[in-house]
């Protein structure tokens, strides 16, 4: 399983949790049901899903602060989930390169969102790059 496929599973899991009220473990199990992930893949998916879910209030606050003329309630569920996941990776996953986190979020938005979702996600997350760089600087 590629990291991109793992992120797809994370998006699907987060969507199931948000819309269907599934637990993280049930949502992850369903999203990987036919994929045969390795233990490392499952660990990465769990990190993304549980981390994004646990940091949701923080991420929403940061995202809302960086969106111009938009409110979280006006954003489609899929785009919001991709934004949260991308912001989580940017701010809480120092092992993931910033450019990779950005590119992956944009690709996921294009795959799962509306026609203009990729540009929207890129625009919002690009405003977090400076903050992500500061967070990742060694003390």
Secondary structure, 3 states (H helix, E strand, C coil): CCHHHHHHHHHHHHHHHHHHCCCHHHHHHHHCCCCCCCHHHHHHHHHHHHHHHHCHHHHHHHHHHHCCCCCHHHCCHHHHHHHHHHHHHHHHCCCCCHHHHHHHHHHHHHHHCCCCHHHHHHHHHHCCHHHHHHHHCCC
